Amino acid sequence: MSKKILVLGATSGIAEATCRIWATQGASLFLVARNAEKLVAVAADLKTRGAAYVDFAVADLDDTAQHPSLLTHAINSLGGMDIAYLAHGVLGDQTAGEQSFPAAEQILHTNFVSPVSLLTWLANYCVQRKSGVLAVISSVAGDRGRKSNYLYGSSKAGLSAFLGGLRNRVDREGVTVLTIKPGPVRTPMTAHMPGAEKMADVNAVAAIIVKAIEKRVDVLYVPFQWGPIMGIIQHIPESIFKKLNL
Ligand SMILES: NC(=O)c1ccc[n+]([C@@H]2O[C@H](COP(=O)([O-])OP(=O)(O)OC[C@H]3O[C@@H](n4cnc5c(N)ncnc54)[C@H](OP(=O)(O)O)[C@@H]3O)[C@@H](O)[C@H]2O)c1
């Protein structure tokens, strides 16, 4: 049976690479993104790679009021849903956010409030059917606040905490919640950063995510070494951590 997969933020570098793998497996895909031109190109590419079915909707996922109708439409189009994959997010402008709350709020809204709205609806849909996987991209940046990106980091920390609680609620209902915590990955989000060429390859990261969804893993650090690295970083005493330039 072809897997029915809903992808939110489908034009993201990581999501696109993941969808390419699902397409070769013959999955049915419903794609949501806000950039119509990119979305049409991604949808056409996935069809040629072997997806059994591809449909899409253009939507700004910051608009939480539209989420229930968007999700209903997507699931009707797919004829059900086995996996929801949430990949949208913004790095945002840390410096601007330090000076102006609206800039800070924008990061928190896209990375935290929007996924919470989507997941509240999706979790209830899955619980009613006693099945489904909710796979959500958070970040290692959420494991400890750093001065260089604590707005992005705190939005992802909130998301990871929400996912942990949601998993605790729905696991016994047959629903899997996967928290994906990538380290730095070479995508449009990080292309401008120094050392981007040394970051993890997006196709390798996508292959690991696909396997973790199949195995119904709870929390995935990808590449795997970011688990132990963040374990060490979390244990650095605050008296030392506050003096570091991270
Ligand atoms: N790359 C990394 O190193 C890294 C590490 C850890 C976690 N992550 C997370 O991985 C996820 C995917 O990021 P990526 O690396 O693949 O970067 P990316 O290519 O920049 O993807 C981010 C995507 O989010 C979409 N988006 C942002 N705001 C949106 C909104 N309001 N409505 C709809 N779509 C919106 C963007 O759409 P537009 O194209 O229209 O802007 C873009 O397609 C993000 O959640 C990111 O935080 C990335």
The ligand as an SDF file (V2000), in Angstrom:
LIG
                    3D

 48 52  0  0  0  0  0  0  0  0999 V2000
   19.5790   23.4120    7.9660 N   0  0  0  0  0  0  0  0  0  0  0  0
   19.9150   23.2230    9.2330 C   0  0  0  0  0  0  0  0  0  0  0  0
   21.1040   23.2810    9.6090 O   0  0  0  0  0  0  0  0  0  0  0  0
   18.8740   22.8980   10.2550 C   0  0  0  0  0  0  0  0  0  0  0  0
   19.2940   22.4320   11.5020 C   0  0  0  0  0  0  0  0  0  0  0  0
   18.3380   22.1380   12.4730 C   0  0  0  0  0  0  0  0  0  0  0  0
   16.9980   22.2830   12.1810 C   0  0  0  0  0  0  0  0  0  0  0  0
   16.6080   22.7410   10.9550 N   0  0  0  0  0  0  0  0  0  0  0  0
   15.1750   22.8840   10.7050 C   0  0  0  0  0  0  0  0  0  0  0  0
   14.8400   22.0970    9.5890 O   0  0  0  0  0  0  0  0  0  0  0  0
   13.6490   22.6230    8.9940 C   0  0  0  0  0  0  0  0  0  0  0  0
   13.8780   22.7300    7.5110 C   0  0  0  0  0  0  0  0  0  0  0  0
   14.8830   23.7120    7.2810 O   0  0  0  0  0  0  0  0  0  0  0  0
   15.9020   23.6690    6.0510 P   0  0  0  0  0  0  0  0  0  0  0  0
   17.2390   23.5150    6.6040 O   0  0  0  0  0  0  0  0  0  0  0  0
   15.4100   22.6930    5.0580 O   0  0  0  0  0  0  0  0  0  0  0  0
   15.8160   25.1630    5.5420 O   0  0  0  0  0  0  0  0  0  0  0  0
   15.0410   25.8550    4.3460 P   0  0  0  0  0  0  0  0  0  0  0  0
   15.3790   25.1990    3.0690 O   0  0  0  0  0  0  0  0  0  0  0  0
   15.2990   27.3180    4.5180 O   0  0  0  0  0  0  0  0  0  0  0  0
   13.5110   25.5220    4.6720 O   0  0  0  0  0  0  0  0  0  0  0  0
   12.6910   26.2580    5.4920 C   0  0  0  0  0  0  0  0  0  0  0  0
   11.3330   26.2070    4.8430 C   0  0  0  0  0  0  0  0  0  0  0  0
   10.3450   26.7540    5.7180 O   0  0  0  0  0  0  0  0  0  0  0  0
    9.4370   27.4590    4.9010 C   0  0  0  0  0  0  0  0  0  0  0  0
    8.6780   28.4400    5.6560 N   0  0  0  0  0  0  0  0  0  0  0  0
    9.1490   29.3670    6.5070 C   0  0  0  0  0  0  0  0  0  0  0  0
    8.1430   30.0860    7.0000 N   0  0  0  0  0  0  0  0  0  0  0  0
    7.0030   29.5860    6.4420 C   0  0  0  0  0  0  0  0  0  0  0  0
    5.6390   29.9190    6.5460 C   0  0  0  0  0  0  0  0  0  0  0  0
    5.2250   30.9200    7.3070 N   0  0  0  0  0  0  0  0  0  0  0  0
    4.7470   29.2070    5.8340 N   0  0  0  0  0  0  0  0  0  0  0  0
    5.1390   28.1950    5.0230 C   0  0  0  0  0  0  0  0  0  0  0  0
    6.4380   27.8300    4.8790 N   0  0  0  0  0  0  0  0  0  0  0  0
    7.3470   28.5390    5.5760 C   0  0  0  0  0  0  0  0  0  0  0  0
   10.3200   28.1450    3.8690 C   0  0  0  0  0  0  0  0  0  0  0  0
    9.5440   28.5550    2.7850 O   0  0  0  0  0  0  0  0  0  0  0  0
   10.0530   29.6800    1.7480 P   0  0  0  0  0  0  0  0  0  0  0  0
   10.9370   28.9280    0.7830 O   0  0  0  0  0  0  0  0  0  0  0  0
    8.7970   30.1860    1.1430 O   0  0  0  0  0  0  0  0  0  0  0  0
   10.7870   30.7080    2.5510 O   0  0  0  0  0  0  0  0  0  0  0  0
   11.2770   27.0110    3.5270 C   0  0  0  0  0  0  0  0  0  0  0  0
   10.7470   26.1660    2.5210 O   0  0  0  0  0  0  0  0  0  0  0  0
   13.3540   23.9390    9.6950 C   0  0  0  0  0  0  0  0  0  0  0  0
   12.3630   23.7370   10.6750 O   0  0  0  0  0  0  0  0  0  0  0  0
   14.6790   24.2700   10.3580 C   0  0  0  0  0  0  0  0  0  0  0  0
   14.5070   25.0830   11.5030 O   0  0  0  0  0  0  0  0  0  0  0  0
   17.5050   23.0450    9.9830 C   0  0  0  0  0  0  0  0  0  0  0  0
  1  2  1  0
  2  3  2  0
  2  4  1  0
  4  5  1  0
  4 48  2  0
  5  6  2  0
  6  7  1  0
  7  8  2  0
  8  9  1  0
  8 48  1  0
  9 10  1  0
  9 46  1  0
 10 11  1  0
 11 12  1  0
 11 44  1  0
 12 13  1  0
 13 14  1  0
 14 15  2  0
 14 16  1  0
 14 17  1  0
 17 18  1  0
 18 19  2  0
 18 20  1  0
 18 21  1  0
 21 22  1  0
 22 23  1  0
 23 24  1  0
 23 42  1  0
 24 25  1  0
 25 26  1  0
 25 36  1  0
 26 27  1  0
 26 35  1  0
 27 28  2  0
 28 29  1  0
 29 30  1  0
 29 35  2  0
 30 31  1  0
 30 32  2  0
 32 33  1  0
 33 34  2  0
 34 35  1  0
 36 37  1  0
 36 42  1  0
 37 38  1  0
 38 39  2  0
 38 40  1  0
 38 41  1  0
 42 43  1  0
 44 45  1  0
 44 46  1  0
 46 47  1  0
M  CHG  2   8   1  16  -1
M  END
$$$$
